[in-house]
Amino acid sequence: PSLLSMAATWDDSIVYEFAQALGKEFSAKGANAILGPSVNVHRVARNGRNFEYLSGDDPVLGAALTKAYVKGVQSEGIFAVMKHWVFNEQETHRGWESSDVDDKVAWELYYPPFQAAVDAGVCAAMCSYNKVNGEYSCSNKKQLDVLHRRMGFKGFVMSDWGATHSTSLRQGLDMDQPGSVDSFFNAQTLSLSADTSLLDRAVQRTLAATYRLRLHEYPGCVYPTGCTNDLHTDVTNAAHRVLARDVAMSAVVLLKNNGILPLQAHRVRTIAIVGQVAAARPVRLGVEVPGNQGLPGGDYYSGGGSGHVLAASVVTPLDAITRRARDANIEVLASASDDLAAAERLALQADVVIVVAGSTTVENMDRPSYGLDGQADQLIFAMAQKRPTIVIMQVAGAVLTPWREQVAAAACLFLGGEATGDAWASVLFGDVSPEGKLPIMLPASAHDVIEPNQAGAWKARPSSAAPTHDASDDVTIRVLQADARRLVAYDEGVFTSYRSEVFKAAFPFGHGLSYTSFTYQEPSVIAAANAADRGSDVGLGAAADSGCDGKDALAVARVTVVNAGRWPGREVVQVYAEFPADPNSPRLQLRGFGKTALLKPGDSEVLCFPFSRRDLSVYQPGAWGMWKLQDVVRIHIGASSADLRYTLSFKIKEASGSLRVGDEDGHVP
């Protein structure tokens, strides 16, 4: 499954389990490193690599899952490489655009997943192709100092493939990849270095990671000649295939359901499955995108590019749904194409229509639109006029759903891997209740997103090197236009996705339905024991593991979740903070989440949400910056960013070395 599909699980335990299994397979292949996780927080909704990014739209979600991933992979002696450092939020012009971001936005929105990886002990970081505030990422001393000095990163920094533009040892780059396309890190160049201590530092950082994971004892194979047998070894097993299926099932997000799901034989005798994605096969080995650096193409199970995974066997939706329907004595009619006439003929013979749709993507370019591939949207509109229609989507990121009011049900899976078909069948027929939640916002329209070339988001940077002659000169105009195309200003600040005051959602961040219903009871917030001793230097969400006793927290919120429905299910409770005194903060910012165990009807579970000082603070720019703890905090508890069930307002009072939490008027119990 893609990392974005794992983000849809909102489940750090299953991410850890997946990462641990991945580490085992990498080790069995003779590898000693994995170039992941990719953790950039989404900004541009049609970024061609969003399917690779574990954070989705939010830094707290990303931080929690990143920590689990890093620990899982490295528990197997495989070192993780967090990427792409930093502000690589679009593929358009990625090799030369400059992402211009201020410190407040960086620390509050884009840095936290990287900080979580550092806190988890990640061994390496990969710097990105783009520039940051005018300097290439791999040569950017400020950004590499943030990594090492501010975040406390102890590992080494490698470049992305071909992202090195100078011998940047002094700035903090330690390794050039792949090393054969430039001369910046060859023996001759390095031997001319005036300061050998910089070279020693790079070697020490790399060796430290090697010895930490005992790679000197278990080095893996020596590529390429010594790896032939390892690379041709089948390292999959039954347990890992089951895990792939479980992750995909957990990642299915039910967007809408008028009661038609789950499918049951006493209500449905015949279903029609239509859409070209229904039986789509994965991209074959060696199939590349023309003109795109020889990168493999994407399909409806894995995105394209260097992160593409070619599964040995893929279960298509048509195969899995047909098999499961047969077990339920439901007849299946199929037209695995976007042929409208064929689909209409089948629809007239069926009780229900399932349209299987999708979107593909590939590295090095952003998706051209938010529409579904082929004629899927037209097909959905047509089917919804004929019969109750269920839409299932295998997508690489945000898509538009203009037909959402016309269909009976809709669900999405963010490129779920080899077990995609099995996941769909299990959810559609009620073998499991859907439990995924959107890690991104699905926009109401194409105007409710940030575009890679959005007007107002691209500006020309004033330059002392700009020509001084008549600005009407054609050459000057072309130079200024080129400068404008090179600069991506993050002018929206932290107001992206659900944090925006203007963007409207078709389906909001955190949304996901179940076949059962949950009620929330007895919410409360209290000061944690010894709260005044909690430092402000911990990362966003870093106190989440402290549990109900809040041993690493400033305050703790808790709520009881009850399964009030008729199906077993799991609920993801989300906690959003609001800082009324800070006009530069969004109304809602995710500050914690928790997933219940599988609750039977009538069962309940208490979930706790510890908050560190960092969680309840805003960033104050300065020479080194600082975090300002907010006096008044409102905590919103709900099932999504738009389904908030309770609001708890409280005031934090610090005096005489103690900290107490009271209501918003300052009354402290």
Secondary structure, 3 states (H helix, E strand, C coil): CCHHHHHCCCCHHHHHHHHHHHHHHHHHCCCCEECCCECCCCCECCCCCHHHECCCCCHHHHHHHHHHHHHHHHCCCCEEEEEEECCCCCCCCCCCCEEECCHHHHHHHHCHHHHHHHHCCCCEEEECCCEECCEEHHHCHHHHHHHHHHCCCCCEEEECCCCCCCCCCCCCCCECCCCCCCCCCCHHHHHCCCCHHHHHHHHHHHHHHHHHCCCCCCCCCCCCHHHHHHHCCCCCCHHHHHHHHHHHHHHCEEEEECCCCCCCCCCCCEEEEECHHHHCCCCCCCCECCCCCCCECCCCCCCECCCCCCCCCCCCHHHHHHHHHHHCCCEEEEECCCCHHHHHHHHCCCCEEEEEEECCCECCCCCCCCCCCCCHHHHHHHHHHHCCEEEEEECCCCCCCCCCCCCCEEEEECCCHHHHHHHHHHHHCCCCCCCCCCCCCEECCCCCCECCCCCCCECCCCCCCCCCCCCCCHHHHHHHHHHHHHEEECCCCCCCHHHCCCCCEEECCCCCECCCCEEEEEEEEEECCCHHHCCCCCCCCCCHHHHHHCCCCCEEEEEEEEECCCCCECCEEEEEEECCCCCCCCCCEEEEEEECCCECCCCEEEEEEEECCHHHEEEECCCCCEEEECCEEEEEEEEECCEEEEEEEEEEEEECCEEEEEECCCCCC
